[in-house]
Amino acid sequence: MDLLAQYRIVTLCTDDRVDRRILDGARLLTEAGWPTLVVAGPAPDDLADEASYPDVPIFRLAGLHAPANATPEHADAAVVAAGRHFAWHRRVLSAALAFRAEVVIANDLPQLAAGIMAAQQHGAALIYDAHEYYPSQPFTKVQESTLESLERALVPYADALVTVNDSIADLMAMRYACPRPHTVLNCPSRRHSSVLRAEDSPMRAFLGAQPHQRVLLYQGNLAASRNLEELVDGMALVQSPDVILAFMGKSSAVGEALKERARDLGLLGNRVRFVPEKSAAELLSWTVGADAGIIPYPHSDLNTWLVSPNKLYEFLAAGLPILASHGPELRRFVGDLGVGVNAHLATPRDFAVAIDAFMRQPLDAYRARAAQVSARFTWEHEGQQWLSIVEQAVQHAQARRTRGIAA
């Protein structure tokens, strides 16, 4: 068999740690008869994605030679120009062209131009999956207006538009005058959470937490602009003596700075503790050992205002009560669902007041409600819509090609 032709779908990203959404989607599609290849950035040292998803093939871009003339001869000039804004564009394009798929999925704006050109070259369907409102992020190196202009120009090429929550779907439809994207929530798979019991979790033993102590968990990237410094400072002001704040995430420069900050405040190893990053296969078995989860995102930009991060659904899957900042999606899935509390979280004092008020109250009602709704928020539920979107995109692409031939 031609190895380049065995995949019906190629899904494109450039991250080293592949988003669980991409991996679960690839697994679901493959099991449904759409063999899917994940194209991703350089491999991290631990290869946790490959270990957690041994049935999902991942092609790493790091060693790929990208010739300067990789752009298809008849590619649209506007699409070619858009691709030049993104560092990994040529490598992504070369991989997407090499694997001749029936469907190309571009995950986030940096992959979209390459996805368009590959889909046009091979007559494939193109799906654009916006994992966030990409133009409004603190790490982007070009102006927000430029990124918005690029996204506005490129979304009409897609046979299907998808995003992670209703707020971003509404915003994209309004700003780009495009069809409203489908919403597919970033929920975890039951495959990793079929049996979750707090008493079986290694979390408390790893932290050295005593029975009377309550663990408030932040999990996910230890990244800038997530209010993590203010959260640590706030722990110095928390009055409840039995609360431990645990950070579980990938080691990073920000994480090391947080440790140093906690050490300077006399909190490290006491009120503030750190847990190494866990793979998707083991994550929830650790999460369930906490007493509550915290989502402290600031409202520093439009993207963080509209955020619905993976940890939101992971906390729900583990049945954790949640303390979260305000924002339309966080209100929708925390306060409105009755699984926790939304609070103003900006300054260290804000955090201390909110943590004291939340952790002093009985959390059993929130936990019971989280357990009640968690069955709805699974990838098995969301994945059925994902399959339908792929099938509709293929039909749309076929109809578009038929119209082109007729013309």
PyMOL commands that set and color helices and strands:
alter all, ss='L'
color gray80, all
select helices_A, chain A and resi 3-5+20-31+48-52+77-83+89-98+109-122+144-157+166-176+190-192+198-200+203-207+228-235+253-264+280-287+302-305+310-317+328-335+348-360+364-376+379-406
alter helices_A, ss='H'
color red, helices_A
select strands_A, chain A and resi 9-12+36-40+58-60+103-107+125-130+160-163+182-183+214-219+243-249+272-276+292-295+322-324+340-342
alter strands_A, ss='S'
color yellow, strands_A
deselect
rebuild
show_as cartoon
